[in-house]
């Protein structure tokens, strides 16, 4: 079993900087999502797909 370490320390940052960091985080997450989509499209075009029956797919959940 792994331990999760948490810190009770906090920092205070100005509201404007917080908003900027929050927007930056959202932008990076969007870019990661778009890159994954682009990679998926490339794999589909290249025929790099895995075919699985519906029953097997449901079993894996």
C-alpha positions as CSV (number, residue, x, y, z in Angstrom):
1,X,0.0,0.0,0.0
2,X,1.4,3.4,-1.0
3,X,1.4,6.4,1.2
4,X,0.1,9.7,0.0
5,X,2.0,12.7,1.4
6,X,0.1,15.9,1.8
7,X,1.3,19.2,3.0
8,X,-0.6,21.6,5.2
9,X,1.4,24.5,4.1
10,X,-0.3,27.3,2.1
11,X,0.9,30.3,0.2
12,X,-0.8,33.6,-0.4
13,X,-0.8,34.9,-3.9
14,X,-2.5,38.0,-5.3
15,X,-5.8,37.4,-7.0
16,X,-4.7,38.5,-10.4
17,X,-1.8,36.1,-10.4
18,X,-4.1,33.3,-9.2
19,X,-6.5,34.0,-12.1
20,X,-3.6,34.0,-14.5
21,X,-2.2,30.7,-13.2
22,X,-5.7,29.1,-13.3
23,X,-6.2,30.2,-16.9
24,X,-2.7,28.9,-17.8
25,X,-3.5,25.6,-16.3
26,X,-6.7,25.3,-18.3
27,X,-4.9,26.3,-21.5
28,X,-2.2,23.6,-20.9
29,X,-4.9,21.0,-20.3
30,X,-6.7,22.0,-23.5
31,X,-3.4,21.7,-25.4
32,X,-2.8,18.2,-24.0
33,X,-6.3,17.2,-25.0
34,X,-5.8,18.5,-28.6
35,X,-2.5,16.8,-28.9
36,X,-4.1,13.5,-27.9
37,X,-6.8,14.0,-30.4
38,X,-4.3,14.7,-33.1
39,X,-2.3,11.6,-32.2
40,X,-5.5,9.6,-32.3
41,X,-6.4,10.9,-35.7
42,X,-2.9,10.0,-37.0
43,X,-3.3,6.5,-35.6
44,X,-6.7,6.0,-37.2
45,X,-5.4,7.2,-40.6
46,X,-2.4,4.9,-40.4
47,X,-4.7,2.0,-39.5
48,X,-3.3,1.6,-36.1
49,X,-6.5,0.5,-34.4
50,X,-7.4,-2.4,-32.2
51,X,-10.7,-4.1,-32.9
52,X,-12.5,-5.6,-29.9
53,X,-15.9,-7.1,-29.7
54,X,-18.6,-5.3,-27.7
55,X,-18.9,-8.2,-25.2
56,X,-15.1,-8.2,-24.5
57,X,-15.1,-4.4,-24.2
58,X,-17.9,-4.6,-21.6
59,X,-16.1,-7.4,-19.7
60,X,-13.0,-5.2,-19.4
61,X,-15.0,-2.5,-17.5
